[in-house]
Amino acid sequence: GVIDNGLMRICEMVMLVPGFYLLLALRAAFPPELSSVKVYMLIVFILSFIGWAGLARVIRGMAKSLRESEFVLAAKVIGQNHT
């Protein structure tokens, strides 16, 4: 529906950012007095926040393919509801 469509557009916008350029921009944005460990942890956190978009698209595709499976159709035929 509308929520699914909106979330996928957000995923696509997040996936538009190239990883290498993002790393360069992040390192330049952090103050130079931060230790290497803190910079590393911040970059890992930000990259993991961005990495969810690809996984979300894969899971959405799997859920949509399962929705069209024969066992789902059989459950609908015998009267099961969608919950």
N, C-alpha and C positions, 0 to 999 in steps of 0.2 A: 503494500500500500504506500501511502504517503510517507510514513516514517521510514520504511525500508528504502524507498527512493532517496530520501534526504540523507540517510546514513551512508548510502553508497556514494553519493556526490561528495560528502565530506571525506570518505576514504580516498576517492580519486584526487581530491585536492591535496591531501596529505602525501599521497604517493607521487605527486608531481615534483616534490623537492628532491634533487639529486643528493645522494648520501655524501659524496666526497666534498662537494661545495658546502654542504651543511656542516661537515666537520671543520672545514677551514673557517667558516663564519663563526662557529661556536668558539673555537680556540681564540679567535681574535676578539670576540665579545667578552670573554672572561678577563677579569683583572690579572695582571702579570704576577701579583703577589700571592695568588692561590698556589697551593702545593700541587704537585703532579697527581697525587692520589685524588685530591678533591676535583681537579679538572677531569680526570678519568671517570670518576663516579658520576659527575654531572653529564658528561657526554654519553655514558652508557645509559643513564636514565632517559635522556632526551631521545636517543636513538631507539630505545625500547618503546617509548611512547609513540614514535613514528612507525615502528615496525608492525603495529597491530593491524594496520590497514590491509596489508596483503593477506594476512591470515583471516581477517574478517571476510574478504571476498571469496576465499576458498571455502570457508564454512558456509557462507550463503549459497554458493553453488551446490555444495553437497546437500544442503537442506532442501533446495529446490528440486534436485534430482530425486531425492527420496520421496518427496511429495507426489511424484508421478509414478511411483513404483506400483507393482501389481498388488502387493499386500495392503497398501493403503486403499486402493480401489476396492479390494475384497472387503475390507473393514467398512467402507462406506456402504457397500451393497447390503451387508448384514445389519446395518442400522447404527453403527457406532458414530458418535459425534466427533467433532474436530478437536476436542480437548484431551 
